[in-house]
Amino acid sequence: MEQDKVLDVRNLHAVFRIDRKEYEVLHDISFSVHRNETVCVVGESGCGKSVTTLCVMGLLPKNGRITSGSISLNGTDLTGLSAKEVRKFRGKKMGMIFQEPMTALNPLLTVGYQLRENLMLHRGVDKKTASQMALDYLNKVGIANPEQRLKQFPFQLSGGLRQRVLIAMVLSAQPDLLIADEPTTALDVTIQKQVLSLLNHLKKEMSAGIMFITHDLGVVAEIADRIVVLYAGRKVEEGSAQQIFNNPQHPYTIGLMNAVPDVEKDDFVIQPIPGMFPNITEDSPGCRFNPRCAHVNECPLCVTAAPEMIEIEPGHFVACHLRNREAE
């Protein structure tokens, strides 16, 4: 299985500088993505999902930096490379599908021009070959009348079509890793399901790995092979989709599950997680989730020490003092 590992993130720590002081935004994050596997990174807004993505892509803002840890793509540690060297991997070996394609596509250039430029840059083909390949990739992602679409500008396409164009552009470079940052959030439910089905199909066809960022557990249920749950920049649980949905262990994961409405029941009640998400400027010696946890009074360690990650069953990990105590 090791030879199939596309992405390997180990003990990643990152900080943001605010008013001349640095605050930790990622603390000891570790996970991996294999070929033909979709790993969903989930959590509330501000939990560290997008920052993890920016670290992997080498796109942290100027006030952010990785302080320790490694990010390996096909065995190459990207954290040891210069910005110029990382750019050689970006697009060609790893591609990113953004939440809103209008921010990723140039509104002043036709779809065909942008696809051709991408192919000529990453695949080294001539303009004629790139034009034919652009048609092929639009067909591959299920876009009807591709010849007409190539002549259009992004603003002339619907949100679903723009997202398919962006997927086609990313796939045309034949990357080993696809990073999807909430790519279905701005789409209606019908188009959302089509895009998820497309990604599942293309993952197998290309033998690629997908790192999928989302807060939507409905989307996670559709696409995930493995799930990484983040809270306040820390990994609190990881396991297969079946393990997380059937046997969630961390109180935060359980809270996320309970906050999803069950539309099959007439009398369903949404159970929000009480309390507020912590600010990155707040320092806490204990579990970051303890101010919102219903079990905090059952374990004094929750407010004095950060819990360590333990394996409660093969492939299922959790960082919770209460669970650690039960496992002893």
C-alpha positions as a LaTeX table, in Angstrom:
\begin{tabular}{lrrr}
\hline
Residue & $x$ (\AA) & $y$ (\AA) & $z$ (\AA) \\
\hline
Met1 & 0.00 & 0.00 & 0.00 \\
Glu2 & 2.92 & 2.36 & 0.63 \\
Gln3 & 3.79 & 2.47 & $-3.07$ \\
Asp4 & 0.24 & 3.70 & $-3.79$ \\
Lys5 & 0.58 & 6.65 & $-1.41$ \\
Val6 & 0.26 & 9.91 & $-3.36$ \\
Leu7 & 0.19 & 12.42 & $-0.50$ \\
Asp8 & 1.69 & 11.95 & 2.95 \\
Val9 & 1.32 & 14.76 & 5.52 \\
Arg10 & 3.25 & 14.16 & 8.74 \\
Asn11 & 3.24 & 16.18 & 11.98 \\
Leu12 & 2.40 & 19.42 & 10.18 \\
His13 & 2.53 & 22.64 & 12.21 \\
Ala14 & 1.73 & 26.06 & 10.73 \\
Val15 & 1.37 & 29.59 & 12.09 \\
Phe16 & $-0.13$ & 32.92 & 11.03 \\
Arg17 & 1.44 & 36.22 & 12.04 \\
Ile18 & $-1.07$ & 38.76 & 13.37 \\
Asp19 & 0.12 & 42.12 & 14.74 \\
Arg20 & 3.75 & 40.94 & 14.94 \\
Lys21 & 2.82 & 37.83 & 16.92 \\
Glu22 & 2.56 & 34.31 & 15.54 \\
Tyr23 & $-0.41$ & 32.08 & 16.36 \\
Glu24 & $-0.57$ & 28.36 & 15.64 \\
Val25 & $-3.29$ & 27.48 & 13.13 \\
Leu26 & $-2.31$ & 23.83 & 12.51 \\
His27 & $-1.04$ & 21.55 & 15.25 \\
Asp28 & 0.52 & 18.16 & 14.47 \\
Ile29 & $-1.68$ & 17.27 & 11.48 \\
Ser30 & $-0.98$ & 13.86 & 9.90 \\
Phe31 & $-2.87$ & 11.95 & 7.18 \\
Ser32 & $-2.26$ & 10.36 & 3.79 \\
Val33 & $-4.05$ & 9.95 & 0.46 \\
His34 & $-3.60$ & 6.86 & $-1.72$ \\
Arg35 & $-4.37$ & 6.29 & $-5.38$ \\
Asn36 & $-8.05$ & 5.59 & $-6.11$ \\
Glu37 & $-8.93$ & 7.00 & $-2.68$ \\
Thr38 & $-10.93$ & 10.03 & $-1.59$ \\
Val39 & $-10.00$ & 11.46 & 1.80 \\
Cys40 & $-12.51$ & 14.01 & 3.08 \\
Val41 & $-11.21$ & 16.64 & 5.52 \\
Val42 & $-14.21$ & 17.92 & 7.48 \\
Gly43 & $-15.05$ & 20.44 & 10.19 \\
Glu44 & $-16.62$ & 23.83 & 10.80 \\
Ser45 & $-15.39$ & 27.00 & 9.12 \\
Gly46 & $-12.10$ & 27.99 & 10.74 \\
Cys47 & $-11.11$ & 24.45 & 11.76 \\
Gly48 & $-8.03$ & 24.41 & 9.50 \\
Lys49 & $-9.31$ & 22.64 & 6.37 \\
Ser50 & $-8.39$ & 25.33 & 3.85 \\
Val51 & $-5.11$ & 26.18 & 5.61 \\
Thr52 & $-4.10$ & 22.51 & 5.29 \\
Thr53 & $-4.91$ & 22.74 & 1.59 \\
Leu54 & $-2.84$ & 25.92 & 1.18 \\
Cys55 & 0.10 & 24.23 & 2.93 \\
Val56 & $-0.07$ & 21.27 & 0.55 \\
Met57 & $-0.30$ & 23.51 & $-2.51$ \\
Gly58 & 2.44 & 25.86 & $-1.27$ \\
Leu59 & 0.05 & 28.81 & $-1.38$ \\
Leu60 & 0.09 & 30.11 & 2.20 \\
Pro61 & $-0.32$ & 33.92 & 2.45 \\
Lys62 & 2.71 & 36.04 & 3.32 \\
Asn63 & 1.80 & 36.10 & 7.00 \\
Gly64 & 1.66 & 32.28 & 7.18 \\
Arg65 & 4.42 & 29.70 & 7.34 \\
Ile66 & 5.00 & 26.02 & 8.07 \\
Thr67 & 7.08 & 25.69 & 11.23 \\
Ser68 & 7.65 & 21.92 & 11.19 \\
Gly69 & 6.48 & 18.67 & 9.66 \\
Ser70 & 6.58 & 17.27 & 6.14 \\
Ile71 & 4.32 & 17.17 & 3.07 \\
Ser72 & 5.39 & 14.44 & 0.64 \\
Leu73 & 4.01 & 14.11 & $-2.88$ \\
Asn74 & 4.98 & 10.81 & $-4.50$ \\
Gly75 & 7.85 & 10.59 & $-2.00$ \\
Thr76 & 9.20 & 14.12 & $-2.53$ \\
Asp77 & 9.06 & 16.40 & 0.53 \\
Leu78 & 7.59 & 19.68 & $-0.75$ \\
Thr79 & 8.45 & 21.58 & 2.43 \\
Gly80 & 12.15 & 21.30 & 1.56 \\
Leu81 & 11.73 & 22.85 & $-1.89$ \\
Ser82 & 11.89 & 26.46 & $-3.02$ \\
Ala83 & 8.75 & 28.27 & $-4.21$ \\
Lys84 & 9.96 & 27.89 & $-7.81$ \\
Glu85 & 10.45 & 24.15 & $-7.40$ \\
Val86 & 7.00 & 23.72 & $-5.82$ \\
Arg87 & 5.43 & 25.49 & $-8.82$ \\
Lys88 & 6.69 & 22.66 & $-11.03$ \\
Phe89 & 4.55 & 20.22 & $-9.03$ \\
Arg90 & 1.51 & 22.50 & $-8.83$ \\
Gly91 & $-0.82$ & 21.92 & $-11.75$ \\
Lys92 & 1.19 & 19.04 & $-13.19$ \\
Lys93 & 1.40 & 16.61 & $-10.26$ \\
Met94 & $-1.32$ & 18.14 & $-8.09$ \\
Gly95 & $-4.29$ & 20.17 & $-9.22$ \\
Met96 & $-6.89$ & 22.16 & $-7.32$ \\
Ile97 & $-10.62$ & 22.48 & $-7.93$ \\
Phe98 & $-11.94$ & 25.62 & $-6.27$ \\
Gln99 & $-15.29$ & 26.33 & $-4.64$ \\
Glu100 & $-16.19$ & 29.10 & $-7.10$ \\
Pro101 & $-14.77$ & 28.52 & $-10.60$ \\
Met102 & $-15.32$ & 32.15 & $-11.58$ \\
Thr103 & $-12.39$ & 33.03 & $-9.31$ \\
Ala104 & $-10.21$ & 30.38 & $-10.95$ \\
Leu105 & $-11.17$ & 30.98 & $-14.59$ \\
Asn106 & $-10.16$ & 34.20 & $-16.37$ \\
Pro107 & $-13.40$ & 36.00 & $-17.35$ \\
Leu108 & $-11.65$ & 37.80 & $-20.22$ \\
Leu109 & $-10.47$ & 34.64 & $-22.02$ \\
Thr110 & $-12.51$ & 31.96 & $-23.76$ \\
Val111 & $-12.80$ & 28.48 & $-22.29$ \\
Gly112 & $-10.92$ & 27.09 & $-25.30$ \\
Tyr113 & $-8.00$ & 29.50 & $-24.90$ \\
Gln114 & $-7.60$ & 28.66 & $-21.22$ \\
Leu115 & $-7.78$ & 24.90 & $-21.78$ \\
Arg116 & $-5.29$ & 25.06 & $-24.67$ \\
Glu117 & $-2.83$ & 27.18 & $-22.67$ \\
Asn118 & $-3.03$ & 24.72 & $-19.78$ \\
Leu119 & $-2.39$ & 21.74 & $-22.06$ \\
Met120 & 0.48 & 23.42 & $-23.88$ \\
Leu121 & 2.10 & 24.37 & $-20.57$ \\
His122 & 1.71 & 21.11 & $-18.65$ \\
Arg123 & 1.63 & 18.53 & $-21.46$ \\
Gly124 & 4.04 & 20.21 & $-23.87$ \\
Val125 & 1.81 & 19.79 & $-26.93$ \\
Asp126 & 1.34 & 22.15 & $-29.88$ \\
Lys127 & $-1.71$ & 24.36 & $-30.36$ \\
Lys128 & $-3.49$ & 22.02 & $-32.82$ \\
Thr129 & $-3.06$ & 18.99 & $-30.57$ \\
Ala130 & $-4.10$ & 21.04 & $-27.53$ \\
Ser131 & $-7.32$ & 22.10 & $-29.30$ \\
Gln132 & $-8.29$ & 18.48 & $-29.96$ \\
Met133 & $-7.36$ & 17.43 & $-26.45$ \\
Ala134 & $-9.46$ & 20.29 & $-25.03$ \\
Leu135 & $-12.48$ & 18.89 & $-26.89$ \\
Asp136 & $-11.73$ & 15.41 & $-25.57$ \\
Tyr137 & $-11.55$ & 16.61 & $-21.96$ \\
Leu138 & $-14.80$ & 18.56 & $-22.20$ \\
Asn139 & $-16.40$ & 15.36 & $-23.50$ \\
Lys140 & $-14.79$ & 13.42 & $-20.67$ \\
Val141 & $-16.44$ & 15.62 & $-18.02$ \\
Gly142 & $-19.83$ & 15.32 & $-19.72$ \\
Ile143 & $-20.17$ & 18.74 & $-21.36$ \\
Ala144 & $-22.52$ & 18.70 & $-24.36$ \\
Asn145 & $-21.67$ & 20.68 & $-27.52$ \\
Pro146 & $-17.99$ & 21.05 & $-26.54$ \\
Glu147 & $-17.10$ & 22.84 & $-29.80$ \\
Gln148 & $-19.52$ & 25.64 & $-28.89$ \\
Arg149 & $-18.38$ & 25.78 & $-25.24$ \\
Leu150 & $-14.75$ & 26.27 & $-26.27$ \\
Lys151 & $-15.72$ & 29.52 & $-27.97$ \\
Gln152 & $-17.60$ & 30.88 & $-24.96$ \\
Phe153 & $-16.41$ & 32.94 & $-22.00$ \\
Pro154 & $-16.86$ & 31.66 & $-18.42$ \\
Phe155 & $-19.63$ & 34.19 & $-17.66$ \\
Gln156 & $-21.70$ & 32.65 & $-20.47$ \\
Leu157 & $-21.81$ & 29.28 & $-18.68$ \\
Ser158 & $-23.89$ & 28.12 & $-15.73$ \\
Gly159 & $-22.20$ & 27.41 & $-12.39$ \\
Gly160 & $-22.33$ & 23.66 & $-13.00$ \\
Leu161 & $-20.76$ & 23.99 & $-16.45$ \\
Arg162 & $-18.03$ & 26.29 & $-15.14$ \\
Gln163 & $-17.19$ & 23.74 & $-12.45$ \\
Arg164 & $-16.97$ & 20.99 & $-15.10$ \\
Val165 & $-14.69$ & 23.19 & $-17.21$ \\
Leu166 & $-12.43$ & 23.71 & $-14.21$ \\
Ile167 & $-12.37$ & 19.97 & $-13.50$ \\
Ala168 & $-11.50$ & 19.34 & $-17.16$ \\
Met169 & $-8.66$ & 21.88 & $-16.91$ \\
Val170 & $-7.26$ & 20.30 & $-13.75$ \\
Leu171 & $-7.56$ & 16.76 & $-15.16$ \\
Ser172 & $-5.93$ & 17.70 & $-18.46$ \\
Ala173 & $-2.57$ & 18.00 & $-16.68$ \\
Gln174 & $-3.03$ & 14.38 & $-15.47$ \\
Pro175 & $-2.15$ & 15.09 & $-11.82$ \\
Asp176 & $-1.66$ & 12.32 & $-9.28$ \\
Leu177 & $-3.46$ & 14.33 & $-6.60$ \\
Leu178 & $-6.71$ & 16.27 & $-6.95$ \\
Ile179 & $-7.48$ & 18.78 & $-4.20$ \\
Ala180 & $-11.13$ & 19.84 & $-4.15$ \\
Asp181 & $-11.91$ & 22.77 & $-1.83$ \\
Glu182 & $-15.68$ & 22.64 & $-1.30$ \\
Pro183 & $-16.28$ & 22.41 & $-5.08$ \\
Thr184 & $-20.02$ & 21.75 & $-4.79$ \\
Thr185 & $-21.01$ & 24.41 & $-2.23$ \\
Ala186 & $-22.27$ & 26.93 & $-4.80$ \\
Leu187 & $-24.18$ & 24.32 & $-6.85$ \\
Asp188 & $-27.77$ & 23.13 & $-6.51$ \\
Val189 & $-28.37$ & 19.60 & $-5.24$ \\
Thr190 & $-28.92$ & 18.01 & $-8.67$ \\
Ile191 & $-25.73$ & 19.46 & $-10.17$ \\
Gln192 & $-23.89$ & 18.67 & $-6.93$ \\
Lys193 & $-24.66$ & 14.96 & $-7.28$ \\
Gln194 & $-23.54$ & 15.01 & $-10.92$ \\
Val195 & $-20.20$ & 16.61 & $-10.01$ \\
Leu196 & $-19.61$ & 14.13 & $-7.16$ \\
Ser197 & $-20.42$ & 11.20 & $-9.45$ \\
Leu198 & $-18.05$ & 12.64 & $-12.06$ \\
Leu199 & $-15.20$ & 12.95 & $-9.55$ \\
Asn200 & $-15.74$ & 9.37 & $-8.36$ \\
His201 & $-15.62$ & 8.11 & $-11.92$ \\
Leu202 & $-12.57$ & 10.15 & $-12.95$ \\
Lys203 & $-10.65$ & 9.17 & $-9.80$ \\
Lys204 & $-10.85$ & 5.51 & $-10.80$ \\
Glu205 & $-10.20$ & 6.17 & $-14.46$ \\
Met206 & $-7.07$ & 8.24 & $-13.76$ \\
Ser207 & $-5.92$ & 6.24 & $-10.73$ \\
Ala208 & $-5.56$ & 9.50 & $-8.81$ \\
Gly209 & $-6.01$ & 10.40 & $-5.15$ \\
Ile210 & $-8.51$ & 13.05 & $-4.04$ \\
Met211 & $-8.24$ & 15.31 & $-0.99$ \\
Phe212 & $-11.76$ & 16.67 & $-0.60$ \\
Ile213 & $-12.42$ & 19.64 & 1.70 \\
Thr214 & $-15.98$ & 20.10 & 2.94 \\
His215 & $-18.22$ & 20.93 & 5.90 \\
Asp216 & $-21.17$ & 19.08 & 4.35 \\
Leu217 & $-21.57$ & 15.57 & 5.78 \\
Gly218 & $-24.10$ & 14.76 & 3.06 \\
Val219 & $-21.35$ & 15.25 & 0.50 \\
Val220 & $-18.95$ & 13.23 & 2.66 \\
Ala221 & $-21.37$ & 10.29 & 2.68 \\
Glu222 & $-21.47$ & 10.38 & $-1.13$ \\
Ile223 & $-17.76$ & 10.46 & $-1.88$ \\
Ala224 & $-15.49$ & 9.61 & 1.09 \\
Asp225 & $-13.33$ & 6.52 & 1.48 \\
Arg226 & $-11.62$ & 7.91 & 4.58 \\
Ile227 & $-12.50$ & 10.90 & 6.78 \\
Val228 & $-10.24$ & 13.26 & 8.75 \\
Val229 & $-12.07$ & 15.43 & 11.30 \\
Leu230 & $-10.37$ & 18.71 & 12.26 \\
Tyr231 & $-11.21$ & 21.05 & 15.12 \\
Ala232 & $-9.39$ & 24.33 & 15.85 \\
Gly233 & $-6.37$ & 23.28 & 13.78 \\
Arg234 & $-6.06$ & 19.81 & 15.34 \\
Lys235 & $-7.02$ & 16.37 & 14.09 \\
Val236 & $-9.53$ & 14.88 & 16.51 \\
Glu237 & $-10.61$ & 11.76 & 14.63 \\
Glu238 & $-9.77$ & 9.73 & 11.53 \\
Gly239 & $-11.20$ & 6.56 & 10.09 \\
Ser240 & $-12.94$ & 4.96 & 7.15 \\
Ala241 & $-16.27$ & 6.45 & 6.10 \\
Gln242 & $-18.02$ & 3.41 & 7.57 \\
Gln243 & $-16.20$ & 3.75 & 10.91 \\
Ile244 & $-16.90$ & 7.46 & 11.26 \\
Phe245 & $-20.57$ & 7.31 & 10.27 \\
Asn246 & $-21.41$ & 4.09 & 12.13 \\
Asn247 & $-19.21$ & 4.54 & 15.19 \\
Pro248 & $-18.13$ & 8.18 & 15.74 \\
Gln249 & $-16.00$ & 8.48 & 18.87 \\
His250 & $-14.97$ & 12.08 & 19.44 \\
Pro251 & $-17.68$ & 14.31 & 20.99 \\
Tyr252 & $-17.10$ & 16.86 & 18.22 \\
Thr253 & $-17.63$ & 14.25 & 15.47 \\
Ile254 & $-20.79$ & 13.08 & 17.25 \\
Gly255 & $-21.92$ & 16.72 & 17.46 \\
Leu256 & $-21.42$ & 17.18 & 13.71 \\
Met257 & $-23.49$ & 14.06 & 13.03 \\
Asn258 & $-26.30$ & 15.21 & 15.34 \\
Ala259 & $-26.38$ & 18.63 & 13.66 \\
Val260 & $-27.39$ & 17.08 & 10.33 \\
Pro261 & $-31.20$ & 17.04 & 9.88 \\
Asp262 & $-32.81$ & 13.65 & 9.21 \\
Val263 & $-35.30$ & 14.55 & 6.48 \\
Glu264 & $-36.73$ & 11.02 & 6.51 \\
Lys265 & $-38.34$ & 11.76 & 9.88 \\
Asp266 & $-41.31$ & 14.11 & 10.24 \\
Asp267 & $-40.27$ & 15.23 & 13.72 \\
Phe268 & $-36.51$ & 15.53 & 13.34 \\
Val269 & $-34.75$ & 17.97 & 15.65 \\
Ile270 & $-31.48$ & 19.65 & 14.71 \\
Gln271 & $-29.05$ & 19.49 & 17.63 \\
Pro272 & $-26.49$ & 22.29 & 17.21 \\
Ile273 & $-23.15$ & 22.09 & 19.01 \\
Pro274 & $-23.36$ & 24.54 & 21.94 \\
Gly275 & $-20.85$ & 27.31 & 22.50 \\
Met276 & $-18.55$ & 29.22 & 20.19 \\
Phe277 & $-15.63$ & 28.14 & 18.02 \\
Pro278 & $-12.32$ & 29.21 & 19.69 \\
Asn279 & $-10.31$ & 32.12 & 18.32 \\
Ile280 & $-6.78$ & 31.27 & 17.17 \\
Thr281 & $-5.45$ & 33.93 & 19.56 \\
Glu282 & $-6.89$ & 32.02 & 22.53 \\
Asp283 & $-4.40$ & 29.70 & 24.22 \\
Ser284 & $-5.69$ & 26.59 & 25.99 \\
Pro285 & $-3.57$ & 23.91 & 27.74 \\
Gly286 & $-6.32$ & 21.29 & 27.52 \\
Cys287 & $-8.50$ & 19.85 & 24.78 \\
Arg288 & $-9.55$ & 22.68 & 22.46 \\
Phe289 & $-13.09$ & 21.30 & 22.37 \\
Asn290 & $-13.55$ & 21.23 & 26.16 \\
Pro291 & $-15.57$ & 24.51 & 26.46 \\
Arg292 & $-18.25$ & 22.98 & 24.20 \\
Cys293 & $-18.04$ & 19.34 & 25.31 \\
Ala294 & $-20.88$ & 17.80 & 27.32 \\
His295 & $-18.45$ & 15.31 & 28.91 \\
Val296 & $-15.83$ & 17.79 & 30.17 \\
Asn297 & $-16.81$ & 17.26 & 33.84 \\
Glu298 & $-16.22$ & 13.51 & 33.54 \\
Cys299 & $-12.49$ & 13.88 & 32.97 \\
Pro300 & $-10.30$ & 16.52 & 34.73 \\
Leu301 & $-7.54$ & 16.05 & 32.12 \\
Cys302 & $-9.74$ & 17.73 & 29.50 \\
Val303 & $-8.91$ & 21.19 & 30.84 \\
Thr304 & $-5.25$ & 20.60 & 31.72 \\
Ala305 & $-3.67$ & 18.54 & 28.92 \\
Ala306 & $-4.14$ & 18.04 & 25.19 \\
Pro307 & $-5.25$ & 14.46 & 24.39 \\
Glu308 & $-3.04$ & 12.16 & 22.32 \\
Met309 & $-4.25$ & 10.30 & 19.25 \\
Ile310 & $-4.90$ & 6.59 & 19.91 \\
Glu311 & $-6.07$ & 3.76 & 17.64 \\
Ile312 & $-9.32$ & 2.35 & 19.02 \\
Glu313 & $-9.74$ & $-0.19$ & 16.21 \\
Pro314 & $-7.68$ & $-0.91$ & 13.07 \\
Gly315 & $-7.55$ & 2.31 & 11.03 \\
His316 & $-9.76$ & 4.28 & 13.44 \\
Phe317 & $-8.02$ & 6.99 & 15.49 \\
Val318 & $-9.36$ & 9.46 & 18.06 \\
Ala319 & $-7.87$ & 12.15 & 20.31 \\
Cys320 & $-10.11$ & 12.29 & 23.40 \\
His321 & $-9.20$ & 11.81 & 27.07 \\
Leu322 & $-12.52$ & 10.11 & 27.78 \\
Arg323 & $-12.06$ & 7.58 & 24.97 \\
Asn324 & $-8.41$ & 7.07 & 25.94 \\
Arg325 & $-9.47$ & 6.27 & 29.49 \\
Glu326 & $-12.11$ & 3.80 & 28.29 \\
Ala327 & $-9.51$ & 2.06 & 26.11 \\
Glu328 & $-7.13$ & 1.48 & 29.05 \\
\hline
\end{tabular}
